[in-house]
Amino acid sequence: MPGVPPSARPRACWSVYPGRVPAASDSPTRPSSAISGFDRTFVDELAPLTVPWRGADVPDPALLVLNGDLAETLGLDLEALRSVDGVALLSGAASPADATPVATAYAGHQFGGYAPLLGDGRALLLGELVDLHGHRVDLQLKGSGPTPFSRGGDGFAVVGPMLREYLVSEAMHALGIPTTRSLSVVATGRGVHRSGIEPGAVLARVAASHLRVGTFEYAARKPELLRPLADYAIARHFAEFLGFPATEAEAGDRYIAFFEAVLDRQASLVAQWILVGFVHGVMNTDNTTISGETIDYGPCAFIDAFDPSAVFSSIDHGGRYAFGNQPAVLKWNLARFAETLLPLMGAEPDASIAAATAVLDTFDDRYNRYFVEGLRTKIGLVDTTDASDLIDDLLTMMTEHHADWTGTFRALADELRGAPSSLATLLPNDDSSPWLHRWHTALDRLGRDRRQTADTMDRINPLYIPRNHHLDAALRSATDGDMTSFERLLAAVTHPFEHRDEWAHYADPAPVSFTDTFQTFCGT
């Protein structure tokens, strides 16, 4: 993908709060049994990375949205979650009866500048649950009030950004992209200072874990924590390496393999972002997970017109985290991860650096393989390796004509069915006709039935994504107390391949006047 090297401007993303951070004893919270069965392996094994803490008092909690399907997968009682005690727990006003919430410590590079201590400035890890499939997950609250890591921030969140994370993370899950998920959003009844007074909210987030590159950057300054952290991450996310290698003398090989596994997951993840037109917006190292999940949906967006230079974040003035820069930034973040692991990779620093560099040097090929395989699939040329020129020329054509990224692939499927009109509105016939002829020839050479190919493409290429103009309008209405538009949009984007007449307008690109001015914000 085209792009420029990332700039290195340190920049933070929080709001100033004039008060002090309250002590844990300032506002005691009552225990709640609405969710039970919590584990605390992270706290038990890595206590120095945690601070026991409680959420702030919640003046008037109200459940805005609850993810019933996710709750059932976690084995949770929906009625208990909807109860007074359940809503209190999901807001942070109550603590689980069998768990001790904690704020976790981590460091990170933000816009290229190193911050030695970040941590959960407005989040609490309630504990860990094991879902019905046997997977261990974290349940974390976001926006539950100030913690010792708030760094002058107020620790709260507001309705719009929390609903944004809920909807976009669930849309990403429906698209099959590894992601944290959202269990609920609770309005707190607290007015929170942003550009003005906005209604406060707390998001309940579910993640494979909240281990980040930034967690390792913090532990790297505390040598006694580094190996236990790496072993914990391996046990939780890469159990296949637990018995490897057999001898302690070769222990460095385990951590080299660990680094390679994380790198591969992240290469796959960023390719999937590009394939659906997703722009993360704030790819700091503290937002790069060890599990390979997408995390933190702050200044995120989906592109309409294909543009590798697209930037939506209000604070990304240099375009460091532009759409097309994401693979390069991810590789840079992984280099920072490799640096933390060097002491574990062997006794000889030069040998460790050489081993880590050799793995890092495979990133571009891995990313390109995932991206090209994905794009071949999007145009119906799965099981062939002879499509590079077609892919390159399609991307060039889409860039030149600012073609809608999501709509073009659905229009190509319609063209195979003998309905070329929608494609003609995106790509002029004079330019697209030669390409279409080559594409048809490639399909025919593979013996593909065109209508069946079109149907297969429609099962891969979404019809509905969280288009920015629809999401922006839905969040404005929700902030004003009307959840109707949000609920309708949520229904569409969590069924992204399913055509329904009543959702047809959700497939329309935004007006140019909107895309020229649209920005997203950190929302903290």
N, C-alpha and C positions, 0 to 999 in steps of 0.2 A: 504494500500500500504506500502511496506517496506520503511524504511527511518530512518534517524538519527536525533536527535534534532538539530535545527539550531544553528550555531555558532553565535557569537555576535561581529563581527568585523566591526566597522564603516568604510565605504568606499564611496567615492563620485564618480561621473561619469561626468566630464566636462573637457574641454580643456582650457589651459591658454591663455588669450588674453592680450597682453602687454599694450593696450590702456585704456583710461578711459571709463566709461559708459557715453554716451552723454546725455545731457539734452534734455527734450522733445521738446525744441524750436530749437535745433540744425539743424534739417533737416525737415522743414515743409512738410506735404504731402497734396496733393490735394484731395478734396472730390470726391467720385465716387457714382453714382446712379445705378451701374451695379447690385447690390443686395440692395433691399430696404425692408422695413417692419420689421426692427429689433425691438425686445423688449429688455429691460434691467432690468428685475426683480431682478436678483442677485445684480447688482450694486445699484439699488434703495434701496433694503432692507438691504444690507450688505456692504455698501460703505467702512467701515474700512478695509475690506478684499481685497480692490482693489486699484490700482494706475493707473490713466489715462495715457496712453502712446501711442506712435506711432511706426510703423515699420521703419526700416532703409531704406534709399534710395536703389533702385535696379538698377544697371547699365544697364542691358540688359535682361529684363524679357522675358522668352519663355515658353509657356505652354507645358509641357511634357505629361501630361495625365489628362483627365477630366472625372469624373464619371457621365455620362449622366443620367443613371437610378436614381441615388441618387439626382441629381440636379432636375429632374422632380418631385420626391417625395417631395422635399422641395419647390416646386412651383417656381423654379428659371428659368430664361430665358437662354437657352443654348447659343444662339447667343450673348447675352449681356455678358455672362461669357467669351466667346472667344474673345471679342473685346479688344481693347487696354486698355480701362478703366477697363474691367472685370479682365484681367490678372494683371493689376496694383493692384487691390484690393486683388486678391488672393495671390499676392506676398508680401503684406504689404506696398507697396509703396504708396498706396492710402487708405484713410479711408472711410468707408460708410458715405454717406451724412447725414443719420439719426441716426447715432450711434457714441459712443465714445469708441474706443478700450481701454481695460484695461489689465494690468498684475495682476494676483491674488496671494495672499499670502497664504502659507501653511507651515507647519512644516513636520516632518516625521522621521521615523526610517529607516536608510539606512544600510543594512547589520547588523541590530541589534543595531546600535549606533544612539542615538537621535540627530537630528539637529533641533534646535528651530526655524530656519527660512530658508526655501528653496524658495518656490514661483516660478512663471513662469520666469525662467531665460532666456528663448529664445522663449517665446510664448505670444500671445496676444489673448484675448477673444474679438472677434468683436462684439458679441451680441447674441441674441436668436432669433430663427425662430420657427414658428409653421408649421409643415408639413401638407400634405394633409390629414393625418389621425388624425389631432388634437393634435399631440404630440409636446411638447416643446423641442427644442434641442439647444445646444450651437454650434456656429461656431467659431473655434479657428484656428489661424495660428501658425505653429511650425517652428522655424528657421528664424523668422522675424527680428532678431537683438537683441542687448543687452537691458536689462531692469534694473530697480533698484535691481532686485533679481538675477542678473547674477553671483554674487560671484566670479568675476575674469574670468568667461567664456566669450567667444566672442559673444554668443547669436545667432550664425548662425548654419545652418545645411548644409549637403552636399547631393548630388543627390542620392548616393547609399542607405543610411539609410532611406531617405524619401520615396524612391520607395519601399524599403522593407516594411515599415509600410503600405503604400498604398496597396501593393499586399497581404500581410499577413492578414491585417484587413478585406479586402474584401473576402479573402478565408474563414476566420472565419465566416463572415456573411453568406456566401453561405453554410457553414456547419451547420448553425442554432444556432451558439453559440453567446450569447450576447456580443457585442463588439462596441467600437467606430468605426466609418467608415471614409473613406477618400473621399473627394470631388475632390481634385486636387493636383498635384505637379507642381510647377513652378520653372524652372531654373532661377537663378538670374543674371548670368553673372559675379558673384563675385567669385574670387578665395579664398578659405577658407583653413587656415592652419590646417592640421591634421598630418598624418605621412609625408605628403608632401603637395603640393597645390592641392586641390580637388575642383571640380565645386560646387558652392553653390546652394541650393534649399530651397523652402518653401512648407510645406505640409498644406493643409486646412483640418482640422479634424472636424467631426461632432460627438457630444456625447450627450447622454441623459442629462448629466451635467458633469462638471468637479469637482464636490464635491468629496472629498477623505477622507479617514481616517486622512490623514495629515492635511486636512482643520480643522478637529475637534481638532487635537492635537495643532494646532496654537490657535484656539479659546479658548481652555481650559485654556490658560494662561491669557485670557482676559474675565473674568466672564460675563461682560455685553454683550458679543457677543455670548455666548454659546447657550442660549435658543433661540434667534432669528435665529441662524444658524440651530439648530435642527428643529425648526418649519418650516423654509423654506424648508429644506430637506424633511420633512414629506409631506408638501403641494405639493412639486414637484414630489416626487417619491412614496409616500405611502398615497395618499389622503384618503384612507379608515380609517385612524386614526385621521382625522381632528376633528371629533366630539366625540372622545373617550379620556378620560372618560367624564362623564357629569359634574362632580364636580371638582373644583380646588383642593380640598383636596386629590383627587386621581390622580392628574396630573402625578405623577411619573409613573403610569401604562402605560401612552401613550409612554413614552420614553423607558420603558422596552420592550413594543411591537415593537417599532421602531428598537431597537437593535436586537430583535429576527428576524424581517423581513429582515434586512440587512444580518444577519448571514445566514439565510436560502438561500437567493439569492447567497451569496458567496459560500456556500457549494455546491449548484447546479452547479455554474460556474466552480469551480475547478474540480469537477467530470467530467464535459464535456471536460475540457482541457485534463485530463488523458485519457479519452475514445478515443480521436483523436490523442494522442501522442504529445501534445503541451507542450513545456517548455517555460515558460514566461521569465525566465532569470534574472529578477530584481524585485522581489516581495517586494519592500519596501512599507511601509505603505502609502507613497504618491502615490503609484500606485495601491492602493486598493480602488475601487470606492464605493460610497454609493449606486449607481444605480444598481450595480451588473454587470456592463459591463467590459470586458477586455479593458485595456488601456495601452498604451506605448509599442510599438513593437521595442524595442532596441535590446538587445542581446537575441532575441527569436529564437526558432528553433523547428522543428518537429523531433522526433526520427525516425530512420530507424529500427535498431535492438532493440527489447524490452529490456530495461535496466533501472531499477529504479534509478540507480546512475548516469544516463547520465547528464552531465553538458556541456554547450556550451559557456557560457559567459567567456570572457577572464579575467574578474576580480573576478570571483567566485572561488577563489582558494580552499576554504574549502568545496565547494559543498553545501552551505546553500540552494541554490535555485535549487538543482537537481530535475529531473523529479519526482521521488517518494517522495521527501520532500515537494512538493507543498501544500498538504492538511495540514500538520503540521505547515508550515509557515503561511498559511492563518489563521489558528486558532490563532496563536500567534499575528498576526496583528489585529484580531478581539478582542483579549484581550486588546490591546492598545486602540482600539475604545471604548470598554466598560469602560475603566478607564476615558475617557473624559466625559462620560455621567453620571457618578456616582452622581454628584451634582444635576442632574435633576431627578434622580430616587427616591428621597425621602429625608426627613429631617434627617433621621438616617443613618449615614454612614455604620454601620454594616449591616443594613437591605438592603441598596442599593448594597453593595458588595455581599451579599448572593443572591439577586435577579439576579444580572448580572452573577454571577458564575453559577447559576442554568441554565441560558440560554446557557452560553458558554459550559457547560458540555454536551449539546445536539449536539454539532457540529459533533463529530465523528459518532454518529448514523445517523445523517442527511446525511453527506457525504457518508458513507458506503451504505445507502439506495439508494441514487442517482447513485452511481457508480455501485452497483450490479444490479439495475434495468436497467441501461444503457448497461451493459455487457451482461445481459440475452437477451436483445433485439438484440444486435450485433450478437449473436449466434442463434437467432431464437426461443428462449425459453421465449418469452413474455407471460404474464399471468400465470406464474408459480413461486412459491417460492422455488421449490425443485431443485436448481441448484448450490448451494454453492460449493459442492465438484467438480463439473465439471469446474466451474470458477477457483477455486484455482489450480486445476491440469493443466488446460490450461495455466495459467500464469506461473506456475513453469516450464512447458515444454518449453514455449516460451523463458523464461529467460535462461534456460540451453542451448538451441540451438541458442540463439541470433536471433530468428525468427523475420522477418520483421513485425512490428506491424500492419501497414496499409494493407500490402499484405496478411497477414494470414487470415483475416476475409473475404476478397474477395475470397481467395483460398478455404475456407470452403464452401462458397456458390457454387463454381464450383464443389467441391467434391459431394455435394448433387445432382448436375445435372449429375453425373456419369463421371466427368472429374477430377480425383485425381492427375494428374501429377504436377500441379502448387503447390499443398500442399506438395507433396513429396519433392520438392526442398527446402521447408522451415522447415519441421518437418520430421525427419526420420521415415519410416514406422514402425519400431520395437517399437518406443515409441508412435507414434500417433495412431496405430491401436486399442489398448485397449480403448483409450479415445474416438475414433470415434465410436466404438461399443456402448459405454455407451451413447454418444450423440445421435446416431440414435435411441436407445431404448427410450430415453427421448422424442424425437420428435414423435416417433410412439405412445407412451403412451398418448400424447396430441392429437393424431389423425391428425397430420400435414402432408399435402402433401409436399413432399421434394422439388419439383420444385417450388411450390408457396412460400415455406419458403425461398428458395434461392433468388427468385426475391425480396421478402420483405427485406431480408438482404442487397441486393445490393442497396436498396433505403435508407439504413441507414449507411452503411459502405462506405466511400469514396474510389474512385479509384485513384483520384488525390489529393495530398496535395502539399504544397510548399516544395518539397524535397530540402534539403539544397544544394546539388550539382547543381541542375538546377537553383535555385534561385541565388546562388552565381555567376554562369556563366552569368545569365541574367543581374545582377546588374553590373558586370564588363563591359559588352558590353554597357549598358546604360550609364555608367559613361564616356565611350569613345565616346558617341554620337550616338550609334546604339540602338534604342528602339525595334527592331524586336523581339528578343528573349524574352524580357520582355512582350511584348504584347501577344505573343503566350502562354507563361506560364500563364499570367493573365487570358486568355480565358479559359484555362483548369481548373485552380483551382477555378474559379468562376462557373464552371459546374462540380462539383466534382464527381457526380454519373453517368455521361453521357458518355458511351463508344464511343470513336471515334478512328478510326485506326490511324489518324495522330497525336493523342496524346498518343499513346501506350507507348512511351519511358518515358513519365512523370510518369508512374507507377513503373518504375524500381528503386530499392534501389541504393544508392550510392555505389561506390566501397569501399572496406574496407580501402584502402589507403587514401581515402578522409575522411571517418568518424573518422579515428584515429587522424587526425590533425585539423579537422574543429573547428573553433571558431567564435563566433560572438562578436561584439564590441558595445559599447554604442552609437557610432555614433554622439556624440555631438561635 
